[in-house]
């Protein structure tokens, strides 16, 4: 056997071994996105304090869906990215970390309860796994435009990235540049999410029989813009810069402050009007984004 035949024989053996090696996929979950999007879709509220999320159940559902989509592939693990004060696990995050095939990765939480460092963790893991050929496919559950660089990095090493999202009741909850960059997209609807989100008991607001009709959406949107102007004047541009990356979601304390101030100015509760609360947030964001 000459050198060329020997080389060809080695290549055939290598290719045969590669063909026997199963594909591998991993699931990367931005927990902040899942909580906000699923909570809003099922309960009309993205504030974590207003509902419970069955994280184990929804993780199992993601795994089952991946098993169907990547039929000839094995699961490496699920990466669950969340924020925590000083990166110390909450009891809920500890329980998630103990689940089989799940790795919890924590960013930090700032004073406004915004996640910091989560996107960079996702990029690091995606890029590293793709570079070392540990995965051939990545299912990314998220919506932030900052994840575009993570997608590009993984694709640069030959991995395919599939963006999974949760249905938005009004508009989109995933950045368009992210949708353009990925290899495929998939959206989970209300029926998929409903079993995993449970509204917490709250004291309901009852309108008196002679109550005036609710304000118009445009009136509430304008009010949101007015409150945003006051908020910005009191806190300054630094607070605005910290808030903007979280669009379209407001941190719980800011959202609650906005709602309380709006009800104070209107002289009535908005807790029974999900569409009006969304209009209030839209007006708030519209004013803040107009400052840049």
Backbone as a ProteinNet text record, in pm:
[ID]
protein_1_A
[PRIMARY]
XXXXXXXXXXXXXXXXXXXXXXXXXXXXXXXXXXXXXXXXXXXXXXXXXXXXXXXXXXXXXXXXXXXXXXXXXXXXXXXXXXXXXXXXXXXXXXXXXXXXXXXXXXXXXXXXXXXXXXXXXXXXXXXXXXXXXXXXXXXXXXXXXXXXXXXXXXXXXXXXXXXXXXXXXXXXXXXXXXXXXXXXXXXXXXXXXXXXXXXXXXXXXXXXXXXXXXXXXXXXXXXXXXXXXXXXXXXXXXXXXXXXXXXXXXXXXXXXXXXXXXXXXXXXXXXXXXXXXXXXXXXXXXXXXXXX
[TERTIARY]
86.1	0	88.9	70.9	153.3	102.3	172.8	139.8	0.7	-34.8	-164.6	-278.4	-262.8	-363.9	-375.3	-257.7	-257.1	-330.7	-306.8	-373	-523.5	-561.9	-704.7	-773.5	-701.9	-757.8	-778.3	-683.2	-696.4	-815	-830.2	-942.4	-1075.6	-1082.9	-1206.7	-1241	-1138.5	-1161.9	-1208.3	-1144.3	-1182.1	-1325.9	-1360.6	-1496.9	-1598.7	-1559.9	-1649.7	-1673.9	-1568.6	-1582.9	-1668.3	-1645.9	-1724.4	-1871.9	-1899.9	-2039	-2106.5	-2027.7	-2084.2	-2109.8	-2043.7	-2054.5	-2187.8	-2271	-2402.4	-2388.1	-2482	-2486.5	-2524.8	-2489.2	-2518.3	-2579.6	-2681.1	-2742.1	-2748.4	-2761	-2777.6	-2884.7	-2947.2	-3053.7	-3007.1	-3012.9	-2966.2	-3087.4	-3122	-3245.6	-3215.1	-3257.2	-3252.7	-3375.7	-3356.6	-3470.3	-3548.8	-3479	-3547.9	-3648.3	-3609.5	-3700.7	-3819	-3793.2	-3900.7	-4001.1	-3951.7	-4042.4	-4129.4	-4066.2	-4139.6	-4238.9	-4192.8	-4277.8	-4390.1	-4357.3	-4460.7	-4558.4	-4507.8	-4596.1	-4693	-4641.6	-4727.2	-4831.1	-4788.4	-4879.7	-4992.6	-4959.6	-5058.5	-5138.4	-5071.1	-5138.4	-5159.5	-5094.9	-5104.6	-5009.1	-4914.7	-4821	-4685.2	-4578.6	-4446.2	-4369.4	-4429.1	-4364	-4360.3	-4242.4	-4227.1	-4305.9	-4328.2	-4396.4	-4544.9	-4597.1	-4740.5	-4778.9	-4677.7	-4709.2	-4595.1	-4624.4	-4522.9	-4497	-4369	-4330.6	-4279	-4337.4	-4290.1	-4167.5	-4051.2	-3928.7	-3895	-3911.4	-3881	-3971	-4098	-4191.5	-4159.7	-4128.7	-4102.9	-3968.3	-3872.2	-3743.8	-3764.7	-3844.8	-3876	-3945.7	-4032.7	-4102.7	-4005.7	-3909.5	-3806.4	-3724.1	-3689.7	-3610.9	-3689.6	-3817.6	-3901.2	-3912.4	-3928.6	-3938.5	-3808.2	-3695.7	-3566	-3546.4	-3594.6	-3582.1	-3657.5	-3768.8	-3847	-3779.4	-3729.2	-3668.5	-3533.9	-3451.1	-3317.8	-3322.9	-3396.3	-3428.6	-3305	-3202.7	-3082.6	-2968.4	-3004.2	-2903.8	-2925.5	-2819.6	-2831.9	-2818	-2882.8	-2876.9	-2748.8	-2675.7	-2560.5	-2610.9	-2680	-2744.9	-2825.8	-2903.5	-2976.7	-2900.7	-2875.5	-2812.7	-2921.5	-2934.7	-3039.7	-2972.3	-2991.3	-2923.4	-3020.5	-2980.3	-3067.1	-2980.6	-3043.6	-2971.8	-2997.1	-2901.5	-2916.5	-2825.5	-2869	-2787	-2654.1	-2546.9	-2411	-2390	-2470	-2461.8	-2477.5	-2559.2	-2589.5	-2723.4	-2725.8	-2847.4	-2962.7	-3079.2	-3200.8	-3243.7	-3333.5	-3382.5	-3439.7	-3510	-3566.5	-3456.2	-3352.9	-3242.1	-3163	-3153.5	-3088	-3163.6	-3296.2	-3377	-3358.8	-3350.9	-3330.6	-3192.8	-3092.4	-2956.2	-2943.7	-3031.7	-3026	-3094.5	-3160.3	-3226.7	-3122.7	-3151.1	-3055.5	-3040.6	-2918.2	-2887.5	-2913.6	-2911.5	-2934.4	-2817	-2766.2	-2658.6	-2709.7	-2713	-2756.1	-2635.2	-2647.9	-2540.9	-2600.3	-2535.7	-2592.9	-2515.3	-2588.7	-2537.4	-2576.2	-2556	-2587.1	-2717.6	-2770.1	-2886.9	-2846.3	-2881.3	-2849.2	-2960.5	-2952.6	-3048.6	-3190.7	-3204.1	-3337.5	-3384.6	-3317.6	-3353	-3334.3	-3240.6	-3207.4	-3091.5	-3099.6	-2990.8	-2870.4	-2752.7	-2627.9	-2532.3	-2476.1	-2376.1	-2432.3	-2564.1	-2624.3	-2589.1	-2600.7	-2571.4	-2428	-2334.9	-2194	-2171.7	-2246	-2235.5	-2285	-2396.4	-2449.8	-2350	-2292.1	-2195.1	-2075.3	-2023.6	-1906.5	-1933.9	-2048.6	-2080.7	-2106.3	-2184.4	-2215	-2087.2	-2002.4	-1879.5	-1785.9	-1770.6	-1679.3	-1724.3	-1852.2	-1902.8	-1893.4	-1922.3	-1912.4	-1767	-1677.7	-1535.2	-1476.7	-1518.7	-1467.1	-1550.4	-1642.1	-1726.3	-1806.5	-1840.5	-1918.9	-2066.2	-2110.1	-2249.7	-2252.4	-2354.5	-2378.6	-2496.9	-2589.1	-2706.4	-2728.4	-2771	-2801.8	-2941.7	-3027.1	-3160	-3148.8	-3171.4	-3155.6	-3292.4	-3329.1	-3458.5	-3432	-3463.2	-3435.6	-3482.3	-3454	-3500.9	-3417.3	-3312.3	-3233.4	-3141	-3135.1	-3047.8	-2901.1	-2864.1	-2724.8	-2680.3	-2776.1	-2741.3	-2694.4	-2704.7	-2661.1	-2514.9	-2431.6	-2288.5	-2263.4	-2344.7	-2330.8	-2366.6	-2471	-2512.4	-2402.8	-2351.2	-2246.2	-2122.4	-2086.6	-1968.1	-1984.9	-2102.1	-2126.2	-2131.6	-2196.6	-2206.4	-2069.1	-1981.3	-1847.3	-1768.8	-1806.7	-1740.5	-1822.6	-1925.7	-1999.7	-2126	-2160.3	-2283.3	-2403.4	-2516.2	-2641.8	-2717	-2770.1	-2839.1	-2985.7	-3073.2	-3217	-3280.2	-3347.4	-3405.6	-3546.7	-3569.1	-3701.1	-3755.3	-3882.9	-3944.2	-4081.5	-4136.8	-4271.1	-4361.7	-4477.6	-4572	-4594.9	-4592.3	-4620.3	-4764.6	-4839	-4979	-4997.5	-4899.3	-4909.8	-4771.7	-4749.5	-4619.1	-4520.3	-4391.9	-4285.6	-4212.1	-4157	-4072.8	-3932.5	-3895.6	-3760.9	-3708.5	-3582	-3523.2	-3513.1	-3546.8	-3541.2	-3400.9	-3293.8	-3160.4	-3128.2	-3181.4	-3160	-3236.8	-3359.3	-3439	-3373.1	-3310.3	-3244.6	-3119.6	-3054	-2921.5	-2926.5	-3029.6	-3032	-3066.6	-3047.2	-3072.3	-3219.3	-3293.2	-3436.2	-3501.8	-3633.4	-3707.7	-3828.4	-3870.6	-3987.8	-4051.3	-4185.1	-4256.1	-4350.1	-4346.7	-4434.4	-4555.7	-4674.9	-4797.2	-4854	-4972.6	-5037	-5062.6	-5107.7	-5136.6	-5011.3	-4897.3	-4771.4	-4733.3	-4749.5	-4700.6	-4796.4	-4925.5	-5025.3	-5003.4	-4966.1	-4952.1	-4840.3	-4749.4	-4631.2	-4635.4	-4741.5	-4752.4	-4880.4	-4866.5	-4981.3	-4986.9	-5097.8	-5114.1	-5120.9	-5050.2	-5056.7	-5182.5	-5240.9	-5362.4	-5334.4	-5421.5	-5408.5	-5543.1	-5538.6	-5662	-5715.7	-5830.1	-5885.4	-5949	-5943.9	-6004	-6142.4	-6242.7	-6379.1	-6425	-6467.7	-6517.5	-6656	-6681.7	-6817.2	-6913.7	-7041	-7140.1	-7148.9	-7124.2	-7134.5	-6999.6	-6899.7	-6765.6	-6766.3	-6680.4	-6667.1	-6601.2	-6624.5	-6561.5	-6409.4	-6334.3	-6188.6	-6135.7	-6018.3	-5961.4	-5925.3	-5909.3	-5871.6	-5724.9	-5689.5	-5551.7	-5454.3	-5489.7	-5398.6	-5377.2	-5480.5	-5466.6	-5366.8	-5377.2	-5288	-5146.1	-5134.2	-5001.3	-4932.4	-5009.2	-4954.4	-4913.4	-4993.5	-4960.8	-4829.8	-4811.1	-4685.9	-4566.3	-4581.3	-4473.5	-4445.8	-4550.9	-4533.6	-4457.9	-4496.1	-4428.8	-4283.2	-4257.4	-4119.6	-4035	-4093.7	-4019.9	-3982.2	-4075.7	-4046.9	-3941.5	-3957.1	-3861.9	-3720.6	-3707.9	-3576.7	-3516.1	-3599.7	-3550.7	-3498.8	-3561.7	-3521.4	-3398.1	-3383.5	-3277.3	-3160.2	-3181.4	-3071.7	-3042.4	-2948.3	-2917.1	-2853.2	-2782.7	-2718.4	-2823.7	-2930.9	-3038.5	-3104	-3114.8	-3172.4	-3085.9	-2954.3	-2862.8	-2872.5	-2890.7	-2905.2	-3038	-3139.8	-3273.5	-3292.8	-3232.3	-3258.1	-3231.8	-3124	-3100.2	-3212.8	-3295.8	-3402.6	-3528.5	-3533.2	-3652.2	-3691	-3819.2	-3936.9	-3985.2	-3899.7	-3943.9	-3891.8	-3977.6	-3938.5	-3909	-3801.7	-3777.4	-3897.2	-3918.6	-4034.1	-4054.2	-3952.2	-3971.4	-4009.8	-3948.4	-3981.6	-4123.8	-4160.1	-4295.2	-4400.5	-4371.9	-4466	-4476.8	-4363.4	-4363.4	-4443.8	-4427.8	-4502	-4652.2	-4692	-4833.9	-4894.1	-4824.4	-4875.1	-4891	-4789.7	-4796	-4908.8	-4928.4	-5035.8	-5172.3	-5190.8	-5318.9	-5343.8	-5235.5	-5248.4	-5296.5	-5238.9	-5275.9	-5414.9	-5449.9	-5581	-5692.2	-5653.6	-5752.7	-5833.8	-5775.5	-5844.6	-5741.3	-5783.3	-5694.1	-5691.7	-5574.4	-5560.3	-5538.9	-5555.5	-5522.4	-5620.3	-5732	-5823.2	-5815.5	-5715.6	-5709.2	-5569.5	-5549.7	-5418.5	-5374.7	-5466.8	-5430.7	-5390.7	-5455.5	-5420	-5283.6	-5253.7	-5120.9	-5011.5	-5039.9	-4941	-4924.8	-5035.8	-5028.2	-4947.6	-4962	-4885.3	-4735.9	-4698.9	-4556.6	-4504.8	-4589.8	-4549.4	-4517	-4602.3	-4578	-4451.8	-4429.8	-4309.7	-4184.7	-4183.1	-4067.4	-4050.7	-4162.2	-4155	-4084.4	-4114.9	-4049.5	-3900.9	-3869.1	-3728.8	-3643.9	-3696.2	-3619.4	-3602.5	-3696.8	-3686	-3575.7	-3517.9	-3410.3	-3273.8	-3269.2	-3141.2	-3140.2
-120.4	0	124.4	211.7	331.7	437	549.4	653.9	712.4	731	787.9	693.7	566.5	469.3	461.2	468.8	465.3	586.2	704.1	826.5	817.9	767.1	753.9	656.4	550.1	453.1	514.6	595.8	663.5	760.7	832.8	926.5	853.1	737.9	660.5	614.7	574	529.7	644.6	760.3	877.6	917.9	921.6	959	858.8	732.2	629	647.9	684.9	708.8	832.4	937.6	1059.6	1031.4	947.1	913.4	840.2	766.5	693.3	783	897.8	987.3	1061.4	1048.4	1115	1265.8	1337.5	1482.3	1513.8	1632	1673.9	1813	1833.8	1965.4	2009.7	2138.7	2195.7	2303.5	2330.8	2430.9	2541.8	2664.3	2780.1	2868.8	2881.9	2948.9	3077	3190.1	3316.3	3318.9	3287.9	3274.4	3404.6	3517.7	3645.8	3663.6	3623	3630.6	3536.7	3414	3316	3362.7	3410.3	3458.1	3571.9	3670.9	3788.5	3754.8	3679.2	3651.2	3554.2	3448.2	3350.1	3410	3487.6	3550.8	3646.6	3727.2	3823	3751.8	3644.9	3572.2	3504.8	3443.8	3364.3	3449.3	3539.9	3615.5	3762.6	3811.1	3953.1	4039	3975.6	4048.9	3981	4058.2	3998.6	4005.2	4064.7	4074.7	3936.5	3886.2	3753	3736.6	3845.8	3836.5	3805.5	3817.3	3798.4	3657.2	3570.5	3435.1	3340.6	3212	3108.3	3038.4	3011.2	2938.2	2800.7	2696.8	2560.6	2540.8	2579.9	2574.8	2432.2	2337.7	2198.2	2150	2186.8	2143.7	2203.4	2332.7	2395.6	2351.2	2322.4	2268.7	2131.9	2047.1	1915.8	1931	2031.1	2054.1	2097.2	2182.1	2222.1	2100.2	2015.3	1895.8	1804.2	1783.8	1698.7	1756.4	1888.1	1950.5	1934	1951.4	1933.7	1789.7	1696.2	1555.3	1525.8	1595.6	1577.9	1644.1	1763.9	1840.1	1781.5	1750	1694.5	1543.5	1475.6	1334.1	1244.4	1275.5	1191.8	1249.4	1329.8	1399.4	1370	1378.9	1360	1494.6	1505.1	1628.5	1634.8	1743.6	1766.7	1810	1921.4	1968.9	2093.4	2135.9	2262.3	2364.4	2480.6	2591.1	2691.6	2720.7	2809.4	2935.1	3047	3172.1	3264.1	3309.7	3395.2	3494.3	3587.2	3684.5	3662.7	3703.1	3691.3	3792.8	3841.8	3936.1	3870.6	3937.6	3889.2	3746.4	3709	3577.1	3462.6	3487	3383	3320.1	3188.3	3117.9	3142.1	3170.1	3170.2	3024.5	2998.1	2860.2	2803.1	2885	2838.5	2801.4	2883.3	2855.1	2732.9	2713.1	2591.4	2466.8	2471.9	2357	2328.1	2433.7	2415.2	2356.1	2402.4	2352.5	2204.2	2152.8	2011.8	1919.5	1978.4	1896.1	1826.7	1705.8	1636.3	1707.2	1710.7	1768.2	1917.8	1985.6	2129.6	2198.1	2303	2383.3	2525.3	2573.5	2710.3	2803	2909.4	3009.5	3144.1	3211.7	3333.2	3457.8	3558.8	3692.9	3766.8	3896.2	3975.1	4050.6	4105.6	4192.6	4329.9	4436	4569.3	4621.3	4748.2	4805	4806.4	4802.7	4803.3	4662.6	4560.9	4420.9	4381.7	4447.1	4411.3	4313.3	4213.7	4117.2	4184.7	4154.2	4204.4	4087.2	4077.7	3974.9	3846.3	3834.5	3710.3	3688.8	3794.3	3780.1	3736.3	3789.8	3750.9	3605.4	3557.2	3415.9	3326.2	3365	3286.8	3283.4	3396.9	3401.3	3312.5	3322.3	3241.8	3093.7	3048.6	2905.8	2861.3	2939.9	2905	2895.6	2996.4	3000.3	2886.3	2861.5	2757.2	2618.6	2589.5	2458.4	2438.1	2543.9	2531.8	2516.9	2592.1	2586.2	2448.1	2382.9	2250.7	2137.6	2175.8	2077.2	1991.5	2050.1	1977.2	1973.4	2067.5	2069.5	2095.9	2042	2072.8	2167.1	2164.6	2251.2	2313.5	2438.7	2510.1	2567.8	2535.2	2595.7	2709.4	2831.7	2950.2	3008.7	3009.8	3064.7	3203.7	3305.5	3441.7	3539.3	3668.2	3766.8	3892.3	3903.3	4026	4040.4	4160.7	4186.5	4162.2	4176.2	4153.7	4009.8	3918.4	3778.3	3754.8	3857.4	3841.3	3800.1	3861.4	3828.6	3684.1	3633.7	3494.3	3400.3	3434.5	3352.4	3351.8	3468.9	3479.4	3400.2	3406	3334.1	3184	3131.3	2987.4	2943.7	3023.4	2989.3	2991.6	3078.1	3085.6	2956.6	2875.2	2746.4	2629.5	2661.1	2556.1	2507.1	2559.9	2517.6	2589.5	2521.7	2583.7	2631.5	2754	2813.1	2834.4	2781.2	2786.3	2870.4	2977.4	3068.8	3025.5	3002	2968	3086.5	3116.8	3228.6	3192.7	3283.3	3267.9	3371.5	3328.8	3414.7	3546.3	3653.1	3785.5	3820.9	3856.1	3889.6	4012.7	4102.9	4229	4266.8	4258.9	4291.7	4177	4210.5	4111.9	4126.3	4015.8	4021.5	3968.7	3963.4	3923.7	4025.9	4063	4164.9	4114.6	4201.4	4162.4	4120.8	4193.1	4148.6	4006.5	3967.6	3831.4	3731.6	3766.5	3679.8	3662.9	3767.3	3760.4	3671.8	3666.1	3603.6	3452.1	3399.5	3257.5	3170.4	3038.3	2944.1	2904.8	2908.2	2879	2941.8	2955.9	3012.5	2924.4	2929.4	2854.3	2932.5	2937.8	3013.3	2921.6	2931.5	2852.8	2937	2878.5	2955.3	2943	3000.2	3002.7	2862	2771.8	2635.4	2565.7	2595.6	2536.2	2590.9	2721	2786	2773.8	2766.3	2774.3	2673.8	2547.7	2452.5	2487.4	2575.5	2601.1	2735.9	2812.1	2944.1	2948.8	2982.9	2988.9	3125.6	3191.8	3323.9	3312.4	3398.6	3400.3	3474	3431.4	3499.1	3645.2	3731.5	3875	3929	4042.1	4110.3	4181.9	4141.7	4199.8	4334.2	4418.2	4551.2	4547.4	4589.2	4589.6	4732.8	4759.6	4892.3	4911.4	5023.6	5050	5060.6	5037.1	5034.1	5166	5277.6	5407.8	5460.5	5369.7	5413.9	5468.1	5567.2	5624.3	5523.2	5533.6	5440.6	5455.9	5350.7	5358.7	5459.9	5514.8	5612.7	5546.8	5628.6	5578.2	5537.1	5444.2	5395.6	5508.9	5599.9	5709.5	5802.4	5820	5902.2	5837.8	5706.7	5635	5631.8	5614.7	5616.1	5751.9	5860.8	5994.4	6013	5958	5965.3	5892	5776.6	5703	5786.5	5862	5948.7	6060.8	6116.3	6222.1	6169.5	6050.5	5991.6	5961.5	5918.7	5892	6018.6	6131	6257.6	6294	6273.5	6299.9	6203.1	6075.4	5971.6	6005.2	6047.1	6078.4	6202.1	6302	6424.4	6396.8	6304.9	6273.9	6184.4	6093.3	5991.7	6015.7	6087.8	6123.2	6019	6055.2	5973.1	5839.3	5833.2	5707.3	5598.6	5634.2	5537.3	5496.1	5591.2	5560.1	5460.4	5479.8	5389.5	5248.1	5237.6	5105.5	5039.8	5122.7	5069.4	5023.9	5093.7	5070.9	4928.4	4861.1	4725.1	4626.6	4657.7	4565.8	4579.2	4678.5	4698.7	4570.2	4532.8	4612.8	4584.8	4524	4484.9	4583.9	4619.5	4706.3	4621.6	4653.4	4582.5	4596.7	4495.8	4495.2	4622.9	4674.7	4796.4	4917.8	4930.8	5044.2	5030.2	4909.3	4884.9	4914.8	4872.3	4896.8	5046	5115.4	5259.9	5332.5	5288.1	5348.4	5329.4	5208	5178.4	5259.3	5264.5	5336.9	5486.2	5543.3	5685.5	5713.7	5624.7	5643.5	5637.5	5541.8	5530.3	5651.8	5704.6	5823.9	5942.7	5959	6072.4	6054.8	5929.5	5903.3	5901.1	5873.3	5862.3	5734.6	5629.8	5502.3	5391.9	5267	5152.7	5108.6	5059.6	5000	4849.9	4793.3	4652.3	4557.7	4608.2	4522.3	4542.2	4619.4	4656.5	4629.8	4507.6	4468.7	4552	4581.6	4659.4	4801.4	4858.4	4994	4996.2	4892.4	4886.5	4874.8	4798.2	4787.2	4921	4992.8	5125.5	5220.7	5208.5	5291.3	5265.4	5137.5	5102.7	5148.7	5136.5	5180.2	5328.9	5407.9	5551.1	5584.2	5510.9	5530.3	5505.5	5390.2	5354.5	5451.6	5491.6	5579.5	5710.1	5765.4	5890.1	5866.4	5759	5734.4	5708.4	5629.9	5601.9	5725.1	5818.4	5942.3	6033.5	6002.9	6085.3	6046.9	5936.9	5892	5915.8
0	0	0	-101.2	-107.2	-8.9	-3	94.8	70.2	-58.9	-89.4	-46.7	-74.3	-35.2	117	183.2	330.1	387.5	329.8	376.2	354.3	236.6	207.6	303.1	337.5	430.2	568.9	612.6	741.2	740.4	630	619.8	623.7	555.8	558	699.1	774.1	911.3	999.6	980.4	1061.1	1031.9	902.4	865.4	916.5	918.6	969.8	1118.7	1192	1335.8	1362.9	1280.3	1296.4	1273.6	1173.2	1142	1256.9	1336	1448.4	1569.1	1572.9	1688.4	1684.7	1788	1785.9	1798	1738.4	1755.9	1899.3	1942.7	2080.1	2077.7	2160.5	2170.1	2315.3	2335.5	2469	2462	2577.1	2584.9	2678.1	2629.6	2704.5	2735.5	2863.3	2902.8	2980	2924.7	2997.6	3088.2	3216.6	3308.7	3321.4	3318.1	3328.1	3215.1	3095.9	2981.3	3001.1	3044.6	3061.3	3165.6	3279.8	3384	3331.9	3269.2	3224.9	3113.9	3012.4	2897.1	2931.9	3005.2	3041.9	3142.4	3237.6	3335.2	3269.2	3175.7	3107	3020.6	2952.7	2864.3	2942.3	3055.4	3129.8	3227.8	3298.8	3404.8	3372.4	3266.5	3235.8	3316.1	3386.8	3471.7	3466.1	3437.7	3431.1	3562.3	3664.9	3795.3	3861.7	3892.9	3952	4081.3	4151.4	4280.6	4265.4	4143.8	4124.1	4081	4056.3	4011.2	4048.3	4040.2	4060.9	3928.5	3901.7	3781.3	3821.2	3762.4	3782.5	3694	3746.1	3666.3	3623.9	3715.7	3681.6	3567.5	3574.3	3471.4	3335.8	3332.1	3203.1	3146.9	3233.7	3186.9	3123.2	3188.4	3130.1	2995.2	2984.7	2858.4	2748.7	2784.2	2687.8	2643.2	2737.9	2706.1	2612.1	2642.1	2556.2	2415.8	2406.2	2275.5	2197.6	2266.1	2200	2154.1	2234.5	2197.8	2068.1	2049.5	1927.2	1807.6	1828.6	1718.6	1678.1	1778	1750.8	1776.3	1691.5	1716.7	1721.9	1644.9	1639.1	1722	1820.1	1900.5	2048	2126.4	2270.6	2341	2456.5	2534.1	2615.5	2602	2689.5	2826.9	2831.4	2954.8	2925	3024	3018.5	3102.4	3045.2	3118.4	3154.2	3282.8	3333.7	3388.4	3318.6	3355	3427.9	3546.4	3626.2	3701.8	3770.8	3851.3	3999	4082.3	4227.8	4294.8	4408.6	4484.8	4521.3	4485.5	4512.8	4460.5	4361.4	4297.1	4398.7	4500.2	4599.7	4563.9	4547	4505.8	4603.7	4549.5	4630.5	4651.4	4745.9	4762.2	4632.6	4557.4	4430.1	4332	4326.6	4235.1	4279.7	4409.3	4459.4	4415.4	4424.1	4383.1	4234.3	4153.2	4009.3	3982.8	4057.6	4038	4070.8	4155.1	4192.9	4091.7	3992.1	3890.7	3803.5	3757.3	3670.8	3536.5	3485.3	3353.9	3346.8	3463	3465.5	3534.7	3471.9	3527.8	3547.3	3671.2	3699.5	3696.2	3618.5	3607.4	3648.1	3742.4	3799.6	3762	3713	3704.1	3831.2	3830.6	3950.5	3931.2	4039.2	4034.7	4086	4009.6	4057.9	4149.1	4184.5	4279.8	4225.2	4090.9	4029.1	3995	4052.3	4026.3	3880.3	3811.1	3673.8	3674	3584.2	3570.6	3507.1	3558.1	3502.8	3482.9	3364.7	3337.9	3282.3	3269.6	3219.8	3072.5	2991.6	2848.6	2824.6	2903.8	2885.8	2925.8	3026.2	3064.6	2951	2889.2	2778.4	2663.7	2631.1	2521.5	2552.2	2674.7	2711.9	2695.6	2745.7	2738.1	2594.9	2521.2	2382.5	2299.3	2311.2	2232.3	2270.4	2400.8	2446.4	2400.1	2415.4	2376.2	2225.2	2149.8	2004	1960.8	2022.4	1984.9	2008.8	2116.5	2149.4	2087.8	1996.2	1927.9	2027.1	2140.3	2239.9	2202.8	2118.8	2073.2	1923.6	1860.7	1719.7	1703.9	1802.3	1799.4	1936.4	1935.4	2060	2050.2	2146.5	2157.5	2258.1	2212.7	2295.9	2326.5	2454.4	2497.3	2554.2	2476.8	2519.5	2414.4	2435.7	2340.9	2332.2	2414.6	2422.4	2301.9	2247.5	2132.7	2165.5	2292.2	2332.2	2309.1	2285.4	2261.1	2118.1	2031.9	1892.5	1885.4	1966.8	1963.7	2006.3	2099.9	2142	2027.8	1953.9	1839	1733.2	1702.4	1601	1639.7	1767.4	1813.6	1796.7	1836.1	1824.2	1678.4	1595	1453.5	1386.9	1435.5	1379.4	1395	1492.7	1515.2	1459.7	1382.8	1313.7	1381.1	1498.3	1566	1505	1504.9	1462.2	1586.6	1579	1693.6	1659.1	1744.4	1722.2	1832.4	1794.5	1892.1	1927.8	2056.5	2106.7	2185.5	2164.2	2234	2286.6	2364.5	2421.2	2357.8	2319.4	2248	2322.3	2247.3	2303.8	2273.8	2375.4	2355.1	2269.7	2272.7	2199.3	2148.5	2017.9	1962.2	1975.4	1989	1999.1	2130.9	2179.1	2298.9	2270.9	2141.6	2101.6	2000.7	2015.9	1929	1785.1	1690	1549.7	1504.8	1542.6	1500.6	1546.7	1661.8	1710.1	1623.1	1586.6	1499.8	1363.3	1314	1183	1185.3	1298.3	1303.8	1320.3	1386.8	1422.9	1301.8	1319.6	1211	1200.1	1309.4	1305.6	1428	1422.8	1536	1566.8	1692.4	1737	1851.7	1852.9	1955.6	2032.3	2165.4	2251.3	2288.2	2271.5	2288.6	2430	2447.4	2578.7	2631.6	2545.4	2590.5	2642	2582	2627.7	2765.4	2785.6	2908.2	3026.8	2999.4	3106.5	3219.8	3193.1	3304.3	3402.9	3364.1	3446.9	3519.2	3498.5	3561.8	3644.2	3771.9	3861.9	3927.9	3911.4	3971.3	4123.3	4192.6	4338.2	4383.5	4494.6	4542.5	4572.9	4526.3	4552.9	4596.6	4661.1	4698.3	4576.5	4530.9	4409.2	4437.9	4337.4	4348.7	4286.2	4359.1	4307.4	4286.4	4164.2	4133.1	4195.6	4256.3	4304	4186.8	4213.1	4106.4	4031.3	4100.7	4036.4	3990.5	3975.9	3937.3	3795.3	3772.5	3638.6	3546.5	3415.9	3322.4	3326.5	3292.5	3297.3	3197	3220	3126.6	2993.8	2891.2	2759.7	2760	2669.7	2663.2	2633.8	2542.8	2508.5	2627.7	2707.1	2827.5	2924.2	2940.3	3031.1	2973.8	2841.4	2779	2801.9	2784.4	2806	2951.3	3042.3	3184.3	3212.1	3147.1	3163.1	3121.2	3012.1	2965.7	3065.7	3124.8	3225.2	3347.3	3391.6	3508.4	3474.7	3351.4	3309	3314.8	3274.1	3278.1	3421.3	3513.9	3654.7	3707.8	3672.2	3715.3	3669	3543.2	3487.4	3552.5	3577.9	3641.2	3781.5	3851.7	3988.8	3994.8	3899.6	3907	3814	3706.5	3618.6	3511.8	3424.4	3307	3343.5	3455	3492.6	3518.1	3586.5	3610.9	3479.6	3385.9	3254.9	3179.8	3182.5	3112.8	3169.6	3300.7	3362	3325.6	3303.6	3278.4	3133.3	3038.8	2896.9	2849	2893.7	2842.2	2873.7	2971.9	3008.8	2924.7	2833.6	2750.8	2678.2	2676.3	2715.5	2857.1	2941.4	3074.9	3178.2	3272.1	3382	3504.7	3578.9	3704.5	3797.6	3880.4	3968.5	4047.3	4118.3	4197.8	4112.7	3993.8	3906.3	3854.1	3815.6	3764.6	3871.8	3993.6	4103.4	4133.6	4132	4156.2	4048.4	3923.4	3812.6	3831.3	3866.9	3884.5	3999.2	4111	4228.3	4197	4129	4095.7	3996.7	3900.2	3803.3	3871.2	3961.1	4031.7	4119.5	4176.4	4259.3	4176.1	4057.2	3972.7	3910.7	3881.2	3823	3927.3	4052.5	4158.5	4151.2	4091.8	4080.8	4055.7	4076.7	4058.4	3912.3	3870	3736.8	3745.4	3864.7	3883.7	3814.4	3771.2	3696.9	3547	3500	3358.8	3303	3254.6	3203	3084.1	2991.1	2872.3	2908.1	3008.7	3050.8	3118.8	3194.5	3257.8	3152.2	3045.6	2937.7	2865.4	2845.9	2784.2	2870.9	3002.5	3095.9	3079.5	3072.5	3054.7	2918.2	2815.1	2681.3	2680.1	2745.1	2752	2829.6	2937.7	3019.2	2935.1	2864.8	2781.5	2664.7	2603.7	2487	2522.2	2637.9	2678.5	2704.9	2777.4	2811.9	2687.1	2594.1	2472.4	2386.4	2397	2320.7	2370.3	2487.4	2542.4	2485.3	2408.3	2350.8	2201.9
[MASK]
++++++++++++++++++++++++++++++++++++++++++++++++++++++++++++++++++++++++++++++++++++++++++++++++++++++++++++++++++++++++++++++++++++++++++++++++++++++++++++++++++++++++++++++++++++++++++++++++++++++++++++++++++++++++++++++++++++++++++++++++++++++++++++++++++++++++++++++++++++++++++++++++++++

